[in-house]
Amino acid sequence: MSGTAEKPAGLTADRPPASSHAYVTLVTNADYAMGATALARSLKLSGTAADIVILHTGGVEKEKLAPLADLGCRLMATELLDTSDAFNARHAKKEIHGKNPFTKGRKPDFHSPLDNFCKLRLWQMTEYDTCVFIDADAVVIHNIDKLFGYPEFSAAPNVYEGLGDFHRLNSGVFVAKPSLGTFTAMIEKLDTPDAFWPRTDQTFLQTFFPDWHGLPVFFNMLQYVWFNMPGLWDWNAISVIHYQYEKPWERDHPKAEKLKVLIDLWKAYFTGENVPDISGLPVPEAKATTS
């Protein structure tokens, strides 16, 4: 099949779907195109037959998407949501990061808060029965096709420091059922007067789906668990590793020594060379305890 498939306003696909299920990620610049390449290859190696869809904004040069096309991904251009000027001003980078500075780790300079809301366009993708969204700074190390049988809205908690994290979801991995009705309701709630979503899509989704279904943390294992909660790290149980804060492709990575095992794993998926046997990887050292 060839040609451009018709989509709802704001989306343009390079070809029709090949499955009723899809893994979806969002690419907003060249760095995240690298991340999506590692993610797509990891999904392919997991044995999935689902489509792998790359939502990409105008911030990505065409040649940066070529490796994803070579991996068989379905490329889908996305426009930013048609939100009001006031909404855009409230969610500009200086506003979001100024009011909610990152104190636990370092976000890359290219992080653009408004881009994150493009994830909501997933609900416009009604050619699919179920979509599993995965952030482009993640890799899948075991097959997760079972998630297509989970309810909407399923997501794992934002756990990386302690048990207190369980009350808040992390939108780096979630299960959704595309619906234009749901999308319309989302847009109506998103851009109400004075609405402010401090963690952008993550705060909005938890508010829109207050009874969200909690996935085990192993479906979205945040990399800081490696040194903050090492006892939780189990290679046989973990399905998705999410590189929150510092990215594995950063050259001046401030936590590179601590996270070397995880960074090397990401690089293997990115290049496709020497992908290790997951069960043979070392586990993190236990944290020292004081009496």
Secondary structure, DSSP 8 states (H G I E B T S, - for coil): --S-B--STTEEESS--SSSEEEEEEE-SHHHHHHHHHHHHHHHHTT--SEEEEEE-TTS-HHHHHHHHHTT-EEEEE------HHHHHHTSHHHHHHHS---SS---TT--GGGGGGGGGGGG-TT-SEEEEE-SSEEE-S--GGGGGS-SSEEEE--SS-GGGGGSEEEEEEEE---HHHHHHHHHHHT-TT---TTTHHHHHHHH-TT-EE--GGGSEETTHHHHSGGG--TTT--EEE--SS-TT-TT-TTTTTTHHHHHHHHHHHHTSS---GGGS----------
